[in-house]
Amino acid sequence: DVPLREADHARMASVLADQHELADALGRFRTGLEPQWMTLGFAHVMGTCRMGASDDGTCVTDEFGLVWGAENLYRATVGVIPNALAVNPTLTGAALAIRSADRLLAC
């Protein structure tokens, strides 16, 4: 159960507005194929172990995936993505995992 924040809802509304603006410029969406958010706000579960810049209780890991209060315990999944995305999160998750691995190897 990952509740969406007001900022998440605002970002999601902005994404839909951008998609409709683009569709209006190009023509239209086919009937029944208009973009929409799923009930939980996203199609891919993400953000269950959010990353953040400080250990203030709102996130599980630092910006490199290191779990707060742990030594050498990294999360390298789409679970660290702090906000819902308007696209498939796979490449973002892979990029974050590579970034975490680079950080770990540099230590």
C-alpha positions as CSV (number, residue, x, y, z in Angstrom):
1,D,0.0,0.0,0.0
2,V,1.9,3.0,-1.3
3,P,-0.2,6.1,-1.0
4,L,0.3,8.8,-3.6
5,R,1.2,12.3,-2.4
6,E,-0.4,15.4,-3.6
7,A,2.8,16.2,-5.6
8,D,2.4,12.8,-7.3
9,H,-1.2,13.5,-8.3
10,A,-0.2,17.0,-9.6
11,R,2.7,15.5,-11.7
12,M,0.3,12.8,-13.1
13,A,-2.2,15.5,-14.1
14,S,0.5,17.4,-15.8
15,V,1.6,14.4,-17.7
16,L,-1.9,13.7,-19.0
17,A,-2.3,17.4,-19.9
18,D,1.0,17.2,-21.9
19,Q,-0.2,14.0,-23.7
20,H,-3.5,15.6,-24.6
21,E,-1.8,18.8,-25.9
22,L,0.5,16.7,-28.1
23,A,-2.4,14.6,-29.4
24,D,-4.4,17.8,-30.2
25,A,-1.4,19.1,-32.2
26,L,-1.1,15.7,-34.1
27,G,-4.8,14.9,-34.5
28,R,-6.5,13.0,-31.7
29,F,-6.4,9.8,-29.6
30,R,-8.4,6.9,-31.1
31,T,-11.6,6.4,-29.3
32,G,-11.2,4.2,-26.2
33,L,-7.4,4.6,-26.3
34,E,-7.0,7.8,-24.4
35,P,-4.2,7.8,-21.8
36,Q,-5.3,7.1,-18.3
37,W,-3.7,6.2,-15.0
38,M,-4.5,2.8,-13.4
39,T,-6.3,2.8,-10.0
40,L,-3.1,3.0,-8.0
41,G,-1.7,5.7,-10.3
42,F,0.8,3.6,-12.1
43,A,1.1,0.4,-14.0
44,H,4.4,-0.7,-12.6
45,V,4.8,-0.9,-8.8
46,M,7.6,1.4,-7.8
47,G,8.6,3.6,-5.0
48,T,8.1,1.0,-2.2
49,C,11.7,1.6,-0.9
50,R,12.1,5.2,-2.0
51,M,15.4,6.9,-2.3
52,G,16.1,10.4,-0.9
53,A,18.8,12.8,0.0
54,S,18.4,12.6,3.8
55,D,17.4,10.1,6.4
56,D,14.3,12.0,7.5
57,G,11.9,9.0,7.6
58,T,10.4,9.6,4.1
59,C,12.8,7.3,2.3
60,V,14.6,4.0,2.7
61,T,17.9,4.6,0.8
62,D,20.2,7.4,-0.1
63,E,20.4,8.7,-3.6
64,F,22.7,5.8,-4.6
65,G,20.5,3.0,-3.1
66,L,22.4,2.5,0.1
67,V,19.9,1.6,2.8
68,W,20.0,4.2,5.6
69,G,21.7,2.9,8.7
70,A,23.2,-0.1,7.0
71,E,26.7,-0.8,5.7
72,N,27.0,-2.2,2.2
73,L,23.3,-2.9,1.8
74,Y,22.1,-1.5,-1.5
75,R,18.7,-1.6,-3.1
76,A,18.9,-1.7,-6.9
77,T,15.3,-2.1,-8.1
78,V,12.6,0.2,-9.4
79,G,11.5,0.2,-5.8
80,V,13.9,3.1,-5.1
81,I,12.3,5.4,-7.8
82,P,10.8,8.1,-5.5
83,N,7.9,9.1,-7.8
84,A,5.5,7.5,-10.3
85,L,6.8,7.7,-13.9
86,A,4.7,8.2,-17.0
87,V,6.9,5.6,-18.8
88,N,8.0,2.0,-18.2
89,P,10.5,2.2,-15.3
90,T,12.8,-0.6,-16.5
91,L,15.5,1.5,-18.1
92,T,15.4,4.0,-15.2
93,G,15.7,1.1,-12.7
94,A,18.7,-0.4,-14.7
95,A,20.4,3.0,-14.9
96,L,20.0,3.4,-11.1
97,A,21.3,-0.1,-10.5
98,I,24.4,0.7,-12.6
99,R,24.9,4.0,-10.7
100,S,24.7,2.1,-7.4
101,A,27.2,-0.5,-8.6
102,D,29.6,2.2,-9.7
103,R,29.3,3.8,-6.3
104,L,29.8,0.5,-4.5
105,L,32.9,-0.3,-6.6
106,A,34.4,3.1,-5.9
107,C,34.2,2.6,-2.1
